[in-house]
Structures are given as C-alpha cells and as structure tokens.
Amino acid sequence: MVSRLTTAAIQTSLLTLHPGWSLNRKMDQIQRRFSFKNFHQVMAFANATAWISHQNDHHPEMRLTFDSCKVIYTTHSIQGLSALDFNCAKAVDALIQT
C-alpha cells in the first residue's frame, strides 16, 4: 500500500524537483505548467508523460492548450501525496532540458 507523506516529507521532496513545481494549499497536489512553441511539441510531451505514467501505473491530470501542458500529481487512493507523485514528477522533469 502507498503511504501518505508527512508535511515535512512533502516539503523536503518538493525541494528535489524543478522550482516550477508548486504545492496546493491543501498539500495534496503538486503541479507544474510546461510551455512549448507549438501544439506538436505539447502533444509529444503529453505522450511521453503518458508513457511515464503507464510505466509507473500512476496517472496525472493533464491540461493541454495549444502551447502548454499543466501536469498535476496526487495519489487519489490516499487523498494526498506519496513518494510516487514526486518520483513521477522527477521523471517528467527529465523530459525537459531546463
């Protein structure tokens, strides 16, 4: 079973991600908006993120526009954040050279 992270663990884990990731007020979601030059790049990124999600059996919410993709991670089964959310976020970060 996946364990819910403590507030201290969430704060520490957040520091390991790209600074573009943010934590919501309820401390149960992390999110980052990725910007691109065109819709083709958005879709390539979304498909790569989907592959990461499939490999980890952990699926984010994604909101796509013509030039951006917002990725939101939470672990629904525990109604909060788990290590899996941060591991997937790191993998998504690795798709982008920043």
NORJOFEN-V918016 format. One record per helix or strand of 3 or more residues. SS is the DSSP state (helix for helix, strand for strand). FROM is the first residue (numbers start at 1). LEN is the number of residues. Records with the same first field share a line. If there is no record, write none. Layout:
SS = FROM-LEN  FROM-LEN
//
This chain:
helix = 7-8  39-18  76-3  83-11
strand = 30-6  61-4  68-6
//
